[in-house]
Amino acid sequence: MGRGSPSSYFLLWNLIHSGPGELALNYALSGAWKSSDALAAGVPETLARTEAMPYSFGYTFCTQVMRQWGLDGLDYIYNHPPVSSAQVMHPQKCWEWRDLPVQINLPENLPGGWKQPASTA
């Protein structure tokens, strides 16, 4: 098995997709959006972390879909992508029942002297 040989590729593939390999990968990826590596200069922290979150949970999401529903499940997800981070973090909310995000509309004048920092329009 030389470097770059098909045998070494399949060995690595089987190692990554073994139980312990996926456990380690899921652990490493699930916290990636929380690390300082997700931050970018000049980008607000909340926005940077929100953009990094799909990369943290995407692998786990796809492997769970594949394990439960096979390639048909991935085809379905490709044609009906998740619309919220909750659906990616909990794939059954995307597949078994469509748990859609709820829009919350705030009144123009908030009680207690609270003000909206920017218009939502």
C-alpha positions in Angstrom: 0.0 0.0 0.0 1.9 2.9 -1.3 1.1 6.6 -0.7 -1.9 7.6 -2.9 -2.8 4.0 -3.7 -6.5 3.1 -3.9 -6.0 0.7 -1.0 -4.8 3.4 1.3 -7.8 5.6 0.4 -10.2 2.8 1.3 -8.4 2.0 4.5 -8.6 5.7 5.5 -12.3 5.9 4.4 -13.2 2.8 6.6 -11.2 4.2 9.5 -13.0 7.6 9.3 -16.5 5.9 9.0 -16.0 3.4 11.7 -17.8 3.9 15.0 -14.8 5.4 16.9 -13.7 7.4 13.8 -17.1 9.1 13.4 -17.3 9.6 17.2 -14.0 11.5 17.1 -14.9 13.4 14.0 -18.3 14.4 15.4 -16.7 15.6 18.6 -14.1 17.7 16.8 -16.6 19.2 14.4 -19.4 19.9 16.8 -17.4 22.4 18.7 -15.6 24.0 15.8 -18.1 26.9 15.5 -17.4 27.8 19.1 -13.6 28.1 18.7 -11.7 31.2 17.9 -10.9 29.7 14.5 -14.4 30.5 13.4 -13.9 34.3 13.9 -12.7 36.6 11.1 -11.3 40.1 11.4 -14.0 42.8 10.8 -16.9 40.3 11.0 -19.2 40.5 14.0 -18.7 37.4 16.2 -22.4 36.3 16.0 -22.3 36.4 12.2 -19.0 34.6 12.0 -20.2 31.8 14.3 -23.6 31.6 12.5 -21.7 31.1 9.2 -19.4 28.4 10.7 -22.2 26.4 12.3 -23.3 24.5 9.1 -19.8 23.3 8.6 -19.7 22.0 12.2 -22.9 20.1 12.0 -23.1 19.3 8.3 -21.0 16.1 8.3 -23.0 14.7 11.3 -26.2 15.7 9.6 -25.4 13.9 6.4 -24.1 10.7 8.1 -27.3 10.5 10.2 -29.4 10.9 7.1 -27.4 8.3 5.3 -27.6 5.8 8.1 -31.3 6.2 8.6 -32.6 6.7 5.1 -29.8 5.9 2.7 -29.1 7.6 -0.6 -32.9 8.3 -1.0 -32.6 10.4 2.2 -29.7 12.4 0.8 -31.6 12.9 -2.4 -34.6 14.2 -0.5 -32.5 16.5 1.7 -30.7 17.9 -1.5 -34.1 18.7 -3.0 -35.6 20.0 0.3 -32.7 21.5 2.2 -32.9 22.4 5.8 -34.3 25.9 6.5 -33.0 26.3 10.1 -29.9 25.3 12.1 -32.3 23.3 14.4 -33.0 21.0 11.4 -29.3 20.5 10.8 -28.6 19.8 14.5 -31.6 17.4 14.7 -32.1 15.8 11.3 -35.4 14.2 12.3 -36.9 17.8 12.3 -36.0 18.0 8.7 -37.1 14.5 7.6 -39.7 12.9 9.8 -41.6 16.1 10.5 -40.9 19.5 9.0 -40.2 21.7 12.1 -40.2 25.1 10.5 -38.8 28.3 12.1 -41.4 30.7 13.5 -41.1 34.4 12.7 -41.6 36.7 15.6 -42.9 40.2 14.9 -42.2 42.9 17.5 -44.4 46.0 17.8 -42.9 49.3 16.8 -43.2 50.7 20.3 -41.9 48.3 22.9 -43.0 48.6 26.5 -40.6 49.6 29.3 -38.6 52.1 27.2 -37.0 49.3 25.1 -36.1 50.3 21.5 -35.2 48.2 18.5 -31.6 48.9 17.4 -32.4 48.7 13.7 -35.4 48.2 11.4 -36.3 44.6 10.5 -37.7 45.6 7.2 
